[in-house]
Amino acid sequence: MALLEVRDLTVQFETEDGIVRAVDGVSYSVDSGRSLGIVGESGSGKSVSNLSVLGLTRGTHTRFGGEVIFEGRDLLGMPDEELREVRGEEIAMIFQDPLSSLHPFYRVGDQLVEAVRAHHDVTKRAARDRAVEMLQLVGIPEPRSRVDAYPHEFSGGMRQRAMIAMALINSPKLLIADEPTTALDVTVQAQILELIERLQAETGTAVIMITHDLGVVAEMTHEIGVMYAGRIVERAPTSELFAAPQHPYTWGLLRSIPRLDSPRDEELVPIEGRPPSLITRPSGCAFHPRCPFVREAHTRIDPRLEPVNGKVDHEVACLLSSQTRRDLWQHLAAGEAPDRARAAVPMGDIAE
Amino acid sequence: MTRYIVRRLLGMVLLLILVSAVTFLIFNVFPSADPALLRAGRQPTAESIARIREDLGLDRALPVQFGDYIYNVFVHQDFGRSYINNTNVLDQIRQNLPATISLTIGGVLIWMFFGLSVGIISAVKHRTVFDRATIGLSLVAISAPVYWLGLVALYLFAPDFGVFGLGFLGGQGSYTPFSNDPVKWLQSLVLPWCVLATAFAAVYARLLRGSLLDVLNEDYIRTARAKGLSERRVILRHGVRSAITPVVTILGLDIGILLGGAILTETVFNIPGIGRLAYDAILRGDLPIVQGTVLFGAFFIIIMNLIVDILYAFLDPRVRY
């Protein structure tokens, strides 16, 4: 049984402009000790779906649907007080900006101590010893004196290390990392990713890594889900996703990250257009306004997530036939522009 | 920190001299009652007036008068004597200060209690009926002038002539110093405290509500929830702890202003405080008393400002002087 299983999750926010369908029927799961990457642009629902796992999006104007099963218990319907015991103890979370995520008025050590004492009836002294131990574990130099520093006295990388220490201080079974490296310098990014990877290997914690950057999850996740407009549009084991990506949006993401093995003068290709409004979803396939390979029928038919060539672990929501997709990706992977690839591949006029 | 405080205290002295200069100028440039004439009795003669002018030092050049005053104040702590009844200004202020301090402290406690609790509940219950109702009511409380509110309160609750006279309250002019009779002191101040606190409580509730609503959207509040802290702890220890800083700033200023005399409240309830003293002195053209009360008012405001700034360094570890 999976450690966490999200089934057909929907999250809707009532606003003055209308109902925002932030998460629109998303399913994913992660097993103990494994790691899952969730990739997508801002507004794709990747953060909201994971904040909802911990009930952090609860409010009078939020509506939920589906199930979030963690070790057999449904977190979505769980009372606040019960869910509070899961937060930080069994599932922990770290966020994008470590400066704004730590309370500016409290010492780093006190914030770690608070995390321990929220769940364990231990003395301040014992909790503080544990805090020092954790700071040491995440590689903060001189943890015994740094434990009394304020967040603004730490560098960006150290703050994120402290956040990781705080998240892992109660040895949770699952760590959700929401864009943990986006606000950091590139050199520090690599260190933080290595740290998370190392700690995951040492502690066996399952990890959900949320990012807009496929490069971040390439090396450290077992499986990747690609989200677009509140849905998962492609799901595959990491190696499979990089070897044979199926969705035109995934192709766009892949071609927008720099690669060391491509020629130096090759230009990065951005995905044209902007993410769609989640209040008025585009008709048919939500990606069709931005898809270079759109057919007329795609504006009417809403694709479902279906296995690729009968593989259970690789699913895609795309109306193009698998043959057409394979041919298109061959051209794109060779560095051809989308319109040239499109011209080179014969495509049927209806939904295939 | 010490250097900062010393610098601020020096600045304070300069500011106080400036304030006295402005008061002094206002009194001498604009037409006001001639203090010598006021003192000269029912049948003033030109001679007696001239003698009184000489006694009071009013016949000297203005810059000399001012320089003399400043010298006496800052070197001898001598604020002069009242033109009207010849009492020592400093003694008079000392005598009236306890009433003002009593009024201020009680008012602050009441408005902080109601203002903060209503502010926190409104922010937590954002957009509920409670929130909308209290925020609407607070606007009424802010708009109601203190003297009107005071008169209405007396009309309704004064023990002697009030419509619903509350026997245990002291009425208008019943102020008794704490040292004489603590029970009567309390009875005499309950109504003024409530009247004074009403508008302030409303302002503070709105201020804290707004500030807390902003803070509750901060990332570190989400972190606190993600840690599994109780909602109570999230709101109080993490939310209010941050949201309270602007409130502390305003509180310092308000206390400073009130210690300089809550003129309206003191006048309506006839409480012999600094505000009442200043009000009477202005009516009588009693410059030394006016000067003294204005200087004290300015002093309290400046000192409270300094205290707030120092407090800030303790409230927010990022602030360093």
Interface residues (C-beta under 8 A of the other chain):
Chain A: L51 L54 L56 T60 D80 R84 E85 V86 R87 G88 E89 A92 M93 F95 D97 S100 S101 L102 H103 P104 F105 E114 A115 A118 H119 Y150 H152 M163 M166
Chain B: R127 E218 D219 Y220 R222 T223 A224 R225 A226 K227 G228 L229 S230 E231 R233 H238 R241 S242 L315 D316 P317 R318
